[in-house]
Amino acid sequence: MSPLVGPTAPTRNGGRAAVVAGSSRGIGFAVAKSLMAEGVSVVVNGRDGDVARAAADELTAMGGSAVAVSGDVADEEVAQEMIHSAVRAYGGVDIVINCAGAAEPAGSSILTMTTREFFAQLDAHLVSSFELVRASAPLLVEQGAGAVVLTGSAASSGVFGGTGYPAGKGGVNSLAMALAADLRPHGVRVNVVCPGGRTRLSTGDDYRAHIYDLHERGLLDAGTRDLALDPAPPEYVAPLYAYLASDLASAVTGEIFSASGGFIGRYPQFQPEFVAYRGHDDAPPYTVAELAQIVTG
């Protein structure tokens, strides 16, 4: 029996239910298919209602069960409707996944990005994650179990350029760590996947020009450039989401993973590396000159 519908899982409609924001196409759709292959019923979401309904129909035609909720999940009402739809259709929700996102304007940087464009990126990535978890958390806490998987990005390291996109994704990573600590006592797990897959955001002339520009500026080495220009299909990323949603990952929470093609990585925990120490009870603050010696040697 699939770990997603194991003996401890609810028996509503024969299995568990998931809400997957940003699942009308791309990585999100591949994640929905991967969950459905494990017997999970899915609430599909996308900004375009026609595309979201077509995605739900396609999933249903595969032999599973899917319903669609259209709209931007950064909107509180849309996030709430996703949860309400899962409760109406399947009796509850067990798995909460956010794959929603948006690309920055081509060529944007701190020198060109407007305030409106910056906040649009925070909405698309960070606020959408917050609203979806905020809408689902009371239900997950009440039932004492649940799995949340958010979508981060290696772009949060800054090496892929941009401003709003890496800020939003970095915020997702931090939000997930805080949520994992907050919800751990209630049996709810929270993890992050930083995916690399072929989607609308990683194809096209603008994307290719952006990657070549990053390489020319010395931000990407040749190997990373070539991998970024030839990403694997999203089906290579989706199984990690399905694993983190499953009982097989029951001991995994507060982790940030990377998945790109056949590569799986785990980011180290956020901990400071020792540089220097002196007690404040018997020593003065460091001077600027001392810090220069300590930090740069």
Contacts in CASP RR format, 6 or more apart in sequence:
PFRMAT RR
TARGET T0000
AUTHOR 0000-0000-0000
METHOD contacts of the structure
MODEL  1
MSPLVGPTAPTRNGGRAAVVAGSSRGIGFAVAKSLMAEGVSVVVNGRDGD
VARAAADELTAMGGSAVAVSGDVADEEVAQEMIHSAVRAYGGVDIVINCA
GAAEPAGSSILTMTTREFFAQLDAHLVSSFELVRASAPLLVEQGAGAVVL
TGSAASSGVFGGTGYPAGKGGVNSLAMALAADLRPHGVRVNVVCPGGRTR
LSTGDDYRAHIYDLHERGLLDAGTRDLALDPAPPEYVAPLYAYLASDLAS
AVTGEIFSASGGFIGRYPQFQPEFVAYRGHDDAPPYTVAELAQIVTG
1 7 0 8 1.000
2 38 0 8 1.000
2 39 0 8 1.000
2 246 0 8 1.000
3 38 0 8 1.000
3 246 0 8 1.000
3 247 0 8 1.000
3 248 0 8 1.000
4 15 0 8 1.000
4 16 0 8 1.000
4 35 0 8 1.000
4 38 0 8 1.000
4 39 0 8 1.000
4 40 0 8 1.000
4 95 0 8 1.000
4 242 0 8 1.000
4 245 0 8 1.000
4 246 0 8 1.000
4 247 0 8 1.000
5 14 0 8 1.000
5 15 0 8 1.000
5 16 0 8 1.000
5 38 0 8 1.000
5 39 0 8 1.000
5 40 0 8 1.000
6 247 0 8 1.000
8 145 0 8 1.000
8 247 0 8 1.000
9 15 0 8 1.000
9 16 0 8 1.000
9 94 0 8 1.000
9 247 0 8 1.000
10 16 0 8 1.000
10 92 0 8 1.000
10 94 0 8 1.000
10 143 0 8 1.000
12 90 0 8 1.000
12 91 0 8 1.000
12 92 0 8 1.000
13 41 0 8 1.000
13 65 0 8 1.000
13 90 0 8 1.000
13 91 0 8 1.000
14 39 0 8 1.000
15 39 0 8 1.000
15 40 0 8 1.000
15 41 0 8 1.000
16 39 0 8 1.000
16 40 0 8 1.000
16 41 0 8 1.000
16 94 0 8 1.000
16 95 0 8 1.000
17 40 0 8 1.000
17 41 0 8 1.000
17 42 0 8 1.000
17 43 0 8 1.000
17 86 0 8 1.000
17 89 0 8 1.000
17 90 0 8 1.000
17 91 0 8 1.000
17 92 0 8 1.000
17 93 0 8 1.000
17 94 0 8 1.000
17 95 0 8 1.000
18 32 0 8 1.000
18 35 0 8 1.000
18 40 0 8 1.000
18 41 0 8 1.000
18 42 0 8 1.000
18 43 0 8 1.000
18 86 0 8 1.000
18 93 0 8 1.000
18 94 0 8 1.000
18 95 0 8 1.000
18 96 0 8 1.000
18 97 0 8 1.000
18 245 0 8 1.000
19 42 0 8 1.000
19 43 0 8 1.000
19 45 0 8 1.000
19 82 0 8 1.000
19 83 0 8 1.000
19 85 0 8 1.000
19 86 0 8 1.000
19 93 0 8 1.000
19 95 0 8 1.000
19 96 0 8 1.000
19 97 0 8 1.000
19 132 0 8 1.000
19 136 0 8 1.000
20 28 0 8 1.000
20 31 0 8 1.000
20 32 0 8 1.000
20 35 0 8 1.000
20 42 0 8 1.000
20 43 0 8 1.000
20 44 0 8 1.000
20 45 0 8 1.000
20 97 0 8 1.000
20 98 0 8 1.000
20 99 0 8 1.000
21 45 0 8 1.000
21 46 0 8 1.000
21 73 0 8 1.000
21 79 0 8 1.000
21 82 0 8 1.000
21 97 0 8 1.000
21 98 0 8 1.000
21 99 0 8 1.000
21 100 0 8 1.000
21 128 0 8 1.000
21 132 0 8 1.000
22 28 0 8 1.000
22 45 0 8 1.000
22 46 0 8 1.000
22 73 0 8 1.000
22 98 0 8 1.000
22 99 0 8 1.000
22 100 0 8 1.000
22 101 0 8 1.000
23 29 0 8 1.000
23 31 0 8 1.000
23 32 0 8 1.000
23 42 0 8 1.000
23 44 0 8 1.000
23 45 0 8 1.000
23 46 0 8 1.000
23 55 0 8 1.000
23 97 0 8 1.000
23 99 0 8 1.000
24 44 0 8 1.000
24 45 0 8 1.000
24 46 0 8 1.000
24 47 0 8 1.000
24 48 0 8 1.000
24 49 0 8 1.000
24 51 0 8 1.000
24 52 0 8 1.000
24 54 0 8 1.000
24 55 0 8 1.000
24 68 0 8 1.000
25 51 0 8 1.000
25 55 0 8 1.000
25 199 0 8 1.000
25 200 0 8 1.000
26 99 0 8 1.000
26 199 0 8 1.000
26 200 0 8 1.000
26 234 0 8 1.000
27 99 0 8 1.000
27 151 0 8 1.000
27 195 0 8 1.000
27 196 0 8 1.000
27 197 0 8 1.000
27 199 0 8 1.000
27 234 0 8 1.000
27 237 0 8 1.000
27 238 0 8 1.000
28 97 0 8 1.000
28 99 0 8 1.000
28 234 0 8 1.000
28 238 0 8 1.000
29 44 0 8 1.000
29 55 0 8 1.000
29 234 0 8 1.000
30 233 0 8 1.000
30 234 0 8 1.000
30 235 0 8 1.000
30 237 0 8 1.000
30 238 0 8 1.000
31 97 0 8 1.000
31 99 0 8 1.000
31 234 0 8 1.000
31 237 0 8 1.000
31 238 0 8 1.000
31 241 0 8 1.000
31 242 0 8 1.000
32 42 0 8 1.000
32 44 0 8 1.000
32 55 0 8 1.000
32 59 0 8 1.000
32 66 0 8 1.000
33 59 0 8 1.000
33 62 0 8 1.000
33 235 0 8 1.000
33 238 0 8 1.000
34 235 0 8 1.000
34 238 0 8 1.000
34 239 0 8 1.000
34 241 0 8 1.000
34 242 0 8 1.000
35 42 0 8 1.000
35 95 0 8 1.000
35 241 0 8 1.000
35 242 0 8 1.000
35 245 0 8 1.000
36 42 0 8 1.000
36 59 0 8 1.000
36 62 0 8 1.000
36 63 0 8 1.000
36 64 0 8 1.000
36 65 0 8 1.000
36 66 0 8 1.000
37 242 0 8 1.000
38 242 0 8 1.000
38 246 0 8 1.000
39 64 0 8 1.000
40 95 0 8 1.000
40 245 0 8 1.000
41 64 0 8 1.000
41 65 0 8 1.000
41 66 0 8 1.000
41 89 0 8 1.000
41 90 0 8 1.000
42 56 0 8 1.000
42 59 0 8 1.000
42 65 0 8 1.000
42 66 0 8 1.000
42 67 0 8 1.000
43 66 0 8 1.000
43 67 0 8 1.000
43 68 0 8 1.000
43 69 0 8 1.000
43 82 0 8 1.000
43 85 0 8 1.000
43 86 0 8 1.000
43 89 0 8 1.000
43 93 0 8 1.000
44 52 0 8 1.000
44 55 0 8 1.000
44 56 0 8 1.000
44 59 0 8 1.000
44 66 0 8 1.000
44 67 0 8 1.000
44 68 0 8 1.000
44 69 0 8 1.000
45 52 0 8 1.000
45 68 0 8 1.000
45 69 0 8 1.000
45 70 0 8 1.000
45 71 0 8 1.000
45 73 0 8 1.000
45 78 0 8 1.000
45 82 0 8 1.000
45 100 0 8 1.000
46 52 0 8 1.000
46 55 0 8 1.000
46 68 0 8 1.000
46 69 0 8 1.000
46 70 0 8 1.000
46 71 0 8 1.000
46 73 0 8 1.000
46 100 0 8 1.000
47 70 0 8 1.000
47 71 0 8 1.000
47 72 0 8 1.000
48 70 0 8 1.000
49 68 0 8 1.000
49 70 0 8 1.000
49 71 0 8 1.000
52 68 0 8 1.000
52 69 0 8 1.000
52 70 0 8 1.000
52 71 0 8 1.000
53 68 0 8 1.000
53 70 0 8 1.000
55 66 0 8 1.000
55 68 0 8 1.000
56 66 0 8 1.000
56 67 0 8 1.000
56 68 0 8 1.000
57 66 0 8 1.000
59 66 0 8 1.000
60 66 0 8 1.000
65 89 0 8 1.000
65 90 0 8 1.000
67 85 0 8 1.000
67 89 0 8 1.000
69 78 0 8 1.000
69 81 0 8 1.000
69 82 0 8 1.000
69 85 0 8 1.000
70 78 0 8 1.000
71 78 0 8 1.000
72 78 0 8 1.000
72 100 0 8 1.000
72 123 0 8 1.000
72 128 0 8 1.000
73 79 0 8 1.000
73 82 0 8 1.000
73 98 0 8 1.000
73 100 0 8 1.000
73 128 0 8 1.000
73 131 0 8 1.000
73 132 0 8 1.000
74 100 0 8 1.000
74 123 0 8 1.000
74 124 0 8 1.000
74 127 0 8 1.000
74 128 0 8 1.000
74 131 0 8 1.000
75 131 0 8 1.000
76 131 0 8 1.000
76 134 0 8 1.000
76 135 0 8 1.000
78 131 0 8 1.000
79 128 0 8 1.000
79 131 0 8 1.000
79 132 0 8 1.000
79 134 0 8 1.000
79 135 0 8 1.000
80 135 0 8 1.000
82 132 0 8 1.000
82 135 0 8 1.000
83 93 0 8 1.000
83 135 0 8 1.000
83 136 0 8 1.000
83 139 0 8 1.000
86 92 0 8 1.000
86 93 0 8 1.000
87 93 0 8 1.000
87 139 0 8 1.000
92 139 0 8 1.000
93 136 0 8 1.000
93 139 0 8 1.000
93 140 0 8 1.000
94 140 0 8 1.000
94 143 0 8 1.000
94 145 0 8 1.000
94 146 0 8 1.000
94 147 0 8 1.000
95 146 0 8 1.000
95 147 0 8 1.000
95 148 0 8 1.000
95 149 0 8 1.000
95 245 0 8 1.000
96 132 0 8 1.000
96 133 0 8 1.000
96 136 0 8 1.000
96 140 0 8 1.000
96 146 0 8 1.000
96 147 0 8 1.000
96 148 0 8 1.000
96 149 0 8 1.000
97 148 0 8 1.000
97 149 0 8 1.000
97 150 0 8 1.000
97 151 0 8 1.000
97 241 0 8 1.000
97 245 0 8 1.000
98 128 0 8 1.000
98 129 0 8 1.000
98 132 0 8 1.000
98 133 0 8 1.000
98 149 0 8 1.000
98 150 0 8 1.000
98 151 0 8 1.000
99 151 0 8 1.000
100 124 0 8 1.000
100 125 0 8 1.000
100 128 0 8 1.000
100 151 0 8 1.000
101 124 0 8 1.000
101 125 0 8 1.000
101 128 0 8 1.000
101 151 0 8 1.000
101 201 0 8 1.000
102 120 0 8 1.000
102 121 0 8 1.000
102 124 0 8 1.000
102 125 0 8 1.000
102 201 0 8 1.000
103 165 0 8 1.000
103 200 0 8 1.000
103 201 0 8 1.000
103 207 0 8 1.000
104 113 0 8 1.000
104 117 0 8 1.000
104 121 0 8 1.000
104 162 0 8 1.000
104 163 0 8 1.000
104 164 0 8 1.000
104 165 0 8 1.000
105 112 0 8 1.000
105 113 0 8 1.000
105 117 0 8 1.000
106 206 0 8 1.000
106 209 0 8 1.000
106 210 0 8 1.000
107 162 0 8 1.000
107 206 0 8 1.000
107 210 0 8 1.000
107 213 0 8 1.000
108 117 0 8 1.000
108 162 0 8 1.000
108 163 0 8 1.000
108 164 0 8 1.000
109 161 0 8 1.000
109 162 0 8 1.000
109 163 0 8 1.000
110 162 0 8 1.000
110 163 0 8 1.000
113 162 0 8 1.000
113 163 0 8 1.000
113 164 0 8 1.000
117 164 0 8 1.000
118 163 0 8 1.000
118 164 0 8 1.000
118 167 0 8 1.000
121 163 0 8 1.000
121 164 0 8 1.000
121 165 0 8 1.000
121 167 0 8 1.000
121 168 0 8 1.000
122 164 0 8 1.000
122 167 0 8 1.000
122 168 0 8 1.000
125 151 0 8 1.000
125 152 0 8 1.000
125 165 0 8 1.000
125 168 0 8 1.000
125 169 0 8 1.000
125 171 0 8 1.000
125 172 0 8 1.000
126 168 0 8 1.000
126 170 0 8 1.000
126 171 0 8 1.000
126 172 0 8 1.000
126 175 0 8 1.000
129 150 0 8 1.000
129 151 0 8 1.000
129 172 0 8 1.000
129 175 0 8 1.000
129 176 0 8 1.000
130 175 0 8 1.000
133 148 0 8 1.000
133 150 0 8 1.000
133 179 0 8 1.000
133 190 0 8 1.000
136 148 0 8 1.000
137 183 0 8 1.000
137 188 0 8 1.000
140 146 0 8 1.000
140 148 0 8 1.000
140 183 0 8 1.000
140 186 0 8 1.000
140 188 0 8 1.000
141 183 0 8 1.000
141 186 0 8 1.000
141 188 0 8 1.000
144 186 0 8 1.000
144 187 0 8 1.000
144 188 0 8 1.000
145 187 0 8 1.000
145 188 0 8 1.000
146 187 0 8 1.000
146 188 0 8 1.000
146 189 0 8 1.000
147 188 0 8 1.000
147 189 0 8 1.000
147 191 0 8 1.000
147 244 0 8 1.000
147 245 0 8 1.000
147 246 0 8 1.000
147 249 0 8 1.000
148 176 0 8 1.000
148 179 0 8 1.000
148 183 0 8 1.000
148 188 0 8 1.000
148 189 0 8 1.000
148 190 0 8 1.000
148 191 0 8 1.000
149 190 0 8 1.000
149 191 0 8 1.000
149 192 0 8 1.000
149 193 0 8 1.000
149 241 0 8 1.000
149 244 0 8 1.000
149 245 0 8 1.000
150 172 0 8 1.000
150 175 0 8 1.000
150 176 0 8 1.000
150 190 0 8 1.000
150 191 0 8 1.000
150 192 0 8 1.000
150 193 0 8 1.000
151 172 0 8 1.000
151 192 0 8 1.000
151 193 0 8 1.000
151 194 0 8 1.000
151 195 0 8 1.000
152 169 0 8 1.000
152 170 0 8 1.000
152 172 0 8 1.000
152 173 0 8 1.000
152 192 0 8 1.000
152 193 0 8 1.000
152 194 0 8 1.000
152 195 0 8 1.000
152 256 0 8 1.000
153 160 0 8 1.000
153 165 0 8 1.000
153 166 0 8 1.000
153 169 0 8 1.000
153 170 0 8 1.000
153 172 0 8 1.000
153 194 0 8 1.000
153 195 0 8 1.000
154 160 0 8 1.000
154 194 0 8 1.000
154 196 0 8 1.000
154 258 0 8 1.000
155 161 0 8 1.000
155 162 0 8 1.000
155 165 0 8 1.000
155 166 0 8 1.000
155 169 0 8 1.000
156 166 0 8 1.000
156 167 0 8 1.000
156 168 0 8 1.000
156 169 0 8 1.000
156 170 0 8 1.000
156 171 0 8 1.000
156 172 0 8 1.000
156 173 0 8 1.000
156 194 0 8 1.000
157 166 0 8 1.000
158 166 0 8 1.000
158 219 0 8 1.000
159 214 0 8 1.000
159 219 0 8 1.000
159 220 0 8 1.000
159 224 0 8 1.000
160 166 0 8 1.000
160 214 0 8 1.000
160 219 0 8 1.000
160 220 0 8 1.000
160 228 0 8 1.000
161 214 0 8 1.000
161 219 0 8 1.000
169 194 0 8 1.000
172 192 0 8 1.000
173 192 0 8 1.000
173 256 0 8 1.000
176 190 0 8 1.000
176 191 0 8 1.000
176 192 0 8 1.000
176 254 0 8 1.000
176 256 0 8 1.000
177 254 0 8 1.000
177 256 0 8 1.000
177 270 0 8 1.000
179 190 0 8 1.000
180 189 0 8 1.000
180 190 0 8 1.000
180 191 0 8 1.000
180 253 0 8 1.000
180 254 0 8 1.000
181 254 0 8 1.000
183 189 0 8 1.000
183 190 0 8 1.000
184 253 0 8 1.000
189 244 0 8 1.000
189 249 0 8 1.000
189 250 0 8 1.000
189 252 0 8 1.000
189 253 0 8 1.000
189 254 0 8 1.000
190 253 0 8 1.000
190 254 0 8 1.000
191 244 0 8 1.000
191 249 0 8 1.000
191 252 0 8 1.000
191 253 0 8 1.000
191 254 0 8 1.000
191 255 0 8 1.000
191 256 0 8 1.000
191 257 0 8 1.000
192 254 0 8 1.000
192 255 0 8 1.000
192 256 0 8 1.000
192 257 0 8 1.000
193 237 0 8 1.000
193 240 0 8 1.000
193 241 0 8 1.000
193 244 0 8 1.000
193 257 0 8 1.000
193 258 0 8 1.000
193 259 0 8 1.000
194 256 0 8 1.000
194 257 0 8 1.000
194 258 0 8 1.000
194 259 0 8 1.000
194 267 0 8 1.000
195 234 0 8 1.000
195 237 0 8 1.000
195 240 0 8 1.000
195 258 0 8 1.000
195 259 0 8 1.000
195 260 0 8 1.000
196 202 0 8 1.000
196 231 0 8 1.000
196 232 0 8 1.000
196 237 0 8 1.000
196 259 0 8 1.000
196 260 0 8 1.000
196 261 0 8 1.000
197 231 0 8 1.000
197 232 0 8 1.000
197 233 0 8 1.000
197 234 0 8 1.000
197 236 0 8 1.000
197 237 0 8 1.000
197 260 0 8 1.000
197 261 0 8 1.000
198 231 0 8 1.000
198 232 0 8 1.000
198 233 0 8 1.000
198 234 0 8 1.000
199 231 0 8 1.000
199 234 0 8 1.000
201 207 0 8 1.000
202 228 0 8 1.000
202 231 0 8 1.000
208 229 0 8 1.000
211 220 0 8 1.000
211 225 0 8 1.000
211 228 0 8 1.000
211 229 0 8 1.000
212 225 0 8 1.000
214 220 0 8 1.000
214 225 0 8 1.000
215 221 0 8 1.000
215 222 0 8 1.000
215 225 0 8 1.000
220 228 0 8 1.000
227 260 0 8 1.000
231 260 0 8 1.000
231 261 0 8 1.000
232 260 0 8 1.000
232 261 0 8 1.000
232 262 0 8 1.000
236 259 0 8 1.000
236 260 0 8 1.000
236 261 0 8 1.000
236 262 0 8 1.000
237 259 0 8 1.000
237 260 0 8 1.000
237 261 0 8 1.000
240 257 0 8 1.000
240 259 0 8 1.000
240 264 0 8 1.000
243 249 0 8 1.000
244 252 0 8 1.000
244 257 0 8 1.000
255 266 0 8 1.000
255 267 0 8 1.000
256 266 0 8 1.000
256 267 0 8 1.000
257 264 0 8 1.000
257 265 0 8 1.000
257 266 0 8 1.000
257 267 0 8 1.000
258 264 0 8 1.000
258 265 0 8 1.000
258 266 0 8 1.000
258 267 0 8 1.000
259 265 0 8 1.000
275 294 0 8 1.000
275 295 0 8 1.000
276 286 0 8 1.000
276 294 0 8 1.000
278 286 0 8 1.000
286 294 0 8 1.000
END
